[in-house]
Amino acid sequence: MKKVFVFTLFLLAINLYAQTKPNILIIHTDDLGYHDLSIKGSQLYNTNNIDQLAKESVDFTNAYSSYPRCTPSRYGMMTGTYPVNENKGWLGGIPEEKNFIKQFNIAGYNTSYVGKWHLGEGDSAPKKFGFKHSYAAGRSGGIGSRFFPFNTQANGKPAKEPVEDLEQDGKEGDYASDLLTNATMDFIKNNPKNEPFLAILAYYAVHTPIEAKPEDEARNKEQLKKIDFGNTPEYIKEGEGRRKMRQDDAAYAGMVENVDENVGRLLDLLKSMNIDDNTIIVFSSDHGGLSNDGHKGERHLATTNLPLKAGKGHLYEGGIRVPLFIKWNKHLKPHVDNSSIVLGMDIFPTLLDLTTGQNVTGVDGKSYAQVLKGKETWGDRTVFWISKKARPHSTGDSKAAVVRSGDYKLIQFLETKAIELYNLKEDVGEENNLAEKEPAKTAQLLQLLKDWKKEYLVPEKTKIFKPKDKGKTNKKSKK
């Protein structure tokens, strides 16, 4: 009898602990630039809900994606590793020590992934990765249309990679981001009360196609009439392509504001359920906004990342610096601007540390839990990027490797061998190349980059980050 009583108390203790663990809501946008929010200086985009979230959060002003494109950026976040080589990553399967979602499952979390996955399907799908629930998450990197039918493009042709679930659940007039939000809200509302949840909502917005609800686009067309851009041109020539210089696209503004409206719905839900104080909220983007194109000049450039240089695809600040807000009422001090250097690959080591006390090892990402709590600063951190697959025709970028150490950032272009050095504290727009003026600093950072590449890179023949074909397994895939 005594043993039964003790065991019962043990079970009650476990259950109570599970209930007191914080929930986690990650809101992940697609192609949203650092300055695509009114709190970050946008004259056009009105993002009241996200702005309020930022004011109640730790706002990381030196937050970065792990890569300036969708798939490798997401890979870096989900595995906590630098996305450098295909055959060191998910094509060979995700090693257990790098599968954070299974760790959350073990810790008692109910896990959900809704929206853009873009890391393959079949054996690479979210549920195979460990999520207990998934919706509209598969191979597709984009959506045919923002409006139902979602898998039909504006030209009437079917989408190359259809998005699952949305088409079956949608009806005339439905807007994709609204349905994704509905799915996440339903998951939260139906979550068992004795289980904490980890819900990731990864919008396909504000990636192309640029399509807003008519009323949102019309409102922003009127707002644009009130903005004086002075002598700022819409585009300038950069390299063999163009660079967008103004935030003046009413449809894009409508898309941003629809995301903001849906963020407001999520925040209201948490409050109505009285769980907002026990929920860690993370808001970020996969990389910078699409502001540059290449020699074909065919991209719909809808935003600018100014004063940051360039955008999606580039290793300049406009391509990799992202908004990052983390809120946890009564645990993290609100309205704090934190200049510590953090990356997307750090987020899950951080969340596991905050919620379970686990010290994650064997990955490149680090927990910045102590940074969030104001006990550490990471202003002198050294981090790296490499892009071995450029898209000069599409986004106008070049193959390059980068090291940032403290305030200094060095870019090494892999084909031309050109070197650029910037002091980001004084020159966030990366306009004043210091490589010749500061040879000692240039040599120091080049050596750091050389050592890192020697440790991390495999032979150049290795392909980088191409999602696996449908139905194929991880067995020695060369895709």
N, C-alpha and C positions, 0 to 999 in steps of 0.2 A: 504494500500500500504506500509506504514511504517513498519507494523508488518511482511509483506511478506519479505521486504528487510532485516530486522533484522534476521528473521529466515534463510534466504538464507546465510547471513554472518555466522551464527552459523554453518550451514551445511558445509560451506567452511572451517571454522576453524577446525571442526572435521576431515574433509578429509585431510587437510594439516597436522594435528597432526598424523593421521594414516600413512601418507607417510613418516614422519620423524622418526617414531619409528624404531629402528634397527631390521633387520632380525636376525634370530638365526639359526645356523647350528650346530647340535650336531653329532659328529662322534663317535660311540660307538663300540669298538671292543670286541671280545669274546675270553677269555682266554689269552689275551696278557699280558705278565708279565711286571713288572716295568723296567726290564733291557733288554727287547726285542726290543730295539731301539738303533741305533748307537750313538745317543746323550746321552744315558744313559750307554754307555760303551760296547755295544755288539761288539765283534770282527768280527762277521760273517754277521749279518743282516745289510744291507745298506738301510737306511731310510732317504734319503736326503730331501724329501718333508716334512715329519713329523718333521725332525730336524729343518728345516727352519721355520716351523710353531711354534715350541717351542721357537726358538730364537726371534720370534715376539710376544711372549705371556708372560703372567704370568705363571710360571712353579711352580706348587705346589709340593714340595718335600716330604710333609707329607700328601698326599692325600690317602684316603682309600675307598674301596668298603664297602657297608653296610653288606656284607656277602661274604664268599669265594666260593659261588656257584651261578649258573646262575639265577634261578627263584627268590629266595629271594633277591638277589642283585638288580635285576631289579624292584622288588616290592618296595624295599626301595627307589630307585631313583624316581619311578613314583608317590609315595604317600608321600614322605618326612617323613617316619616313620621307626623306628627300625623294621626289619623283624623278629619278635620273635614268634608270635603265629598265627596260621592259622585262628582261629575264631575271631581274632581282626583285620583281614585284608580283602583281596579282596574276600574271599569266601562268606562273608556277604555283598558284594557290596562295592563300593568305596564311602565313604561319600563325599558329595559335597564340604565340606571345604578342602578335601584332593585331589580333582581332579583339578590339576593345568592346564591341557589342556583346560578344559572348561573355566577357567579364562583367558587363552590366547585367546580363541575364542571370549569371551566377549570384550576383549581389541582390537579386530579387526584383529587378526592374522589368516592367512591361515595355517592350521596345517597338517603335514604329518608324517607318521611313515612308514619307509621302512626297512624290514629285520627282524632280530630275535626279537620276542616279548616274547614268552615263558611264558605268563601269562594267557593262556587259549584261548578259542575261543567262538563263540556264544555270550552269554551275557558278556563275558570277552574280546572280541576282541577289537582291537584299535579303530574302529569306534564307538563301544558302549561306549568306554572310553571317546570319545570326538574328536578324530582325524577326520578331514574332508576327508583325503586321507590316504589310506594305501596300501601297496604292499608287498607280500611275508611275511606277518606277521600273525602268528597264534600260535597254540599250540606247534608246533615242537621246540625242543631244539637243534636240529642238522639237518644236511642235509645228504642225502644218498650218494651223490657224489658231488664234486666240479664242475664236468663236466656234460654237458647234456648227457643222461637224469638224472636229479638231484635227482629224487626220487628212483633211483636204486643203491643199494650198490655194492661195488666191487665184492662181491660174487654172484652177480646176483639177490639177493633177494630184494623185494621192501622195501623201508624205512618204519619203523613202524609208523612214523608220517610224512606224506608227507608235503612238503612245497608248499603252494598254489602259483599260478601265474607264478613262474619260469618255471615250466614244460610246461605250455601253450605257453609262449612267447619264450622259448629257441629253439635252433637248434644245430645241430652237431658242436662240437668245442667250444660252448659257455662256459664261466667260470662264476660261480655264483656271485662272488664279482663284476665282471664287470657289470653284469645285474642289480644288486642292485644299483650300482653307477649310471648307466644309468637312472634308475627310479627316483632317487633323482634329477639328473640333469634335467630331463624332467619336474619334478614338479617345480623346481626353474625357468626354462626358461618360463614355461607357467603361472607362478604366476602373477595375476593382478598387474599392476604397482602401483596402489594406495593402495595395501595391503601389510603389512609386512608379512613375512613367518616365521614359526617355522618348520624346517625340521630335523627330527631325522633319521640318517642312521645307523642302527645297523647291522654290518656285522656278518655273521655266522662264519667267519674266526676270529681267527686262531684255532678254536675248531677242534677236529677230525671230519672227516677223514683228515689225513695229505696228501694232494694231491696238487701239484703245476703244473703249466704249464711246459712242458718238457724243454723249453729253460731256464726258471728260475731255475729249479732244476739243469740242466747241468752247468749253470754258477756258481752256488754255490758249486757244487762238485769240480770245478776247484779252487774256492776260498779257500776251505777247505784244499787243498794241501799246501797252503801257511801259514797255521796257525799251530803253534807249541803249543800243549797242555801240553808239558812237561810230568810230571809224574801223571797228573790229570787223574784218571780213568773215564770211561764213566758213571759208576754207583757206588754207595756205598750202602751197606745194611743199612737200617734205619727202626727200628721197625721190622715188619714182611714183609716189602716190600723193594722197591728200591728208591733211590733218584738220579735223573739225575744230573751230575756234569759238563757237557760240553754243549755248544751250537754248535752242530756238525751235525745237521740234515739238509741236503740240501733241502729237500722238504719243511720242515717247514720254512726255510729261504726264499724260493721262495714264500710261502704264505704271509709272513710278507711283503716282498718287493712288492707283488701285491697290498696289502692294501695301501702301501705307494704310489705306482703309481696312484692308484685311488684317494687318497687324493690329489695328485698333479693335477689330472683332475678337481676335485671340486674347488680347489683354483684358477686354471686358469679360470674356468668358471666365478667365482665371479669377477675376475679382468676384464675379457672380457665384462661383463655386467655393469662394473663400479659401482658395489655395494659392493665391498670388504671393503671399509671404513665404510659402514653402516651395516655390518654384524658381529655379535658376533659369534665367532667360538669356540666350545668346543671339545676337543679331550680327550678321556679317554678309560678305559676298565672296564669290569664288575667285574673282580677280577684278581688274579695272574695267572701265567702260570702253565700248567700241568707238574709238575716236579717229583711228587711222585706217587707210586702206593702201593697197599696193598698186602696181602698174596697170592692173585691169580697171581700177577705179569704179568697181561695181557694187561696193558695200553700201548699205543704208547707214551712213554715219549720223547718229541721232543725238550725240552728246559730246561734250568736251570734258577732259579731266583737269583743265587748267586750274591753278598754276602748275600742276604736275605735268610732266612731259610724256607725250605719246599715250598709249592705251593698250587694250587687249592685244596679246601676242608679244608685246615688247617687255624688255627687262628694265626699262626706265620706270620711274616711280608711278606714272600713270597706268602702267600695266599690272603692277604688283601690290601697290599700297591699297588697302581696303578699309572700309569702316568696320569697327568691332566694338560692340557695346555688350557688357555683361552685367546683369542685374540680379541681385539676391537680397531682397529686403531683410533688414535687421542683421545682416551678416557682412555685407560689403558697403562701404561708404559711398553714398550716391554723389553724382555730379563731380566726379573726379577725372581730370585729364591726366592720363598716364602715358609718359613718353618711352616706356620700356619697349624694347624690340621683341615682338612676338610673331609667330607664324601660324598658319593654319594647321600645321602638323602638331602643334602644341595643345590643341583644344581638348582632345580626349584624355591625354595624360593629366591635364589640369582638372577636368571634370571627375575623373576617377579618384584623384587625390582629394578633391573637395567633398565628394559624396561617400567614399569608402575608406579613405586614408591610404589607398594603394600607392606605392612608389613604383611607377612603371619603368622598367629597364629594357634594354635590347632594341630601342628605337631611337630615332634622332630627335623626336619631339620631347619637350621638357614641360613639366608642370610649373605653371606660374601662379599657383595658388597663393604663395607667400607675397607675390607681387600684387595680386588682387587685394590682399589683406593689408597692404601698405607696409609690409615688413621687409621687402626687398625691392631693388630697382635693377633693371636690366639694360641700362643705357649703353653699356660697353660691350654688349653681346656681339659675337661674330657669327654670321649666317651666310648661306650660299644659295645660288641658283645656277642652273644651266639649261639652255635651250638648244638642243642639237638638231631640231627640226623646224626650220623657219618656213614662213609662208609669205614670201615677198610679193606674190601676186594678190593675196587676199588681205592681209593686214599690214603689209609693208615692213615686217620685222626681219632681223638677221640673226644668224646663229651666234650665240654669245654665252659667256659665263660671267657671273657676278659674285663679288664678295662685299658684304657690308660689315664693317667693324667699327662700332661706336658711331661717330658722326660721318665717317668717311665711307664712300662707296666707290668701288672700282669695277669697271666693265671691260671685259676683254672680248673683242669680236673675233670669232673663231676662224673666219675666212679671210678677212683683210688683215688680221693681227693688230688692228688699231686698239689703243688703250685710252680709256677715259676715266678720270678721277674727279670726284665731286665731294665737297663738304656740304652735306645735306642740311646741317644746322643753319648754314649761311646761304645756301643755294638749293632750295628744295626743287626748283625748276630745272636743275641740271643744265645750266647754260654756260657755266664757267669751268672749262676743263683744266684741271690743275696738274695733269700728268707730268708735264715738263717743268712746271714751277716747283713741284714738290717731289723730286726724284726718290728721296729716301722713303717717303710714305708709299709711293707707287711700287717700289721694289718690295717693301714689306708685304703689301697686300697681294702682289703678284705671287709671292712665295706661299702665302696662305692658300691662295686659290690653286696653285700648282700641287701643293700637298693634298688638298681636299680632292682634287680630280684624280690624283694617283690612287687614293683610298677608295673612291666611290665608283669610278667609271669602269665599264667593261669595253671591249673592242668596239670601234666605231661602226661595225657592220650591224650592231644590235639595233633593231627597230624600237621606237619609243611609243608606248601607250596607244595601241589600237584595240578598241574593245573587241572581245571575242565574238566570233560568229555564233548565231543562235544555235543552241543545242549542243555545241561542242564542249568538251571537257578540258580540264587543265593538263591533260597528258601530253607533254612535249609539244605544245602548240607553238607554231612559228608565226601565228597571225600577229 
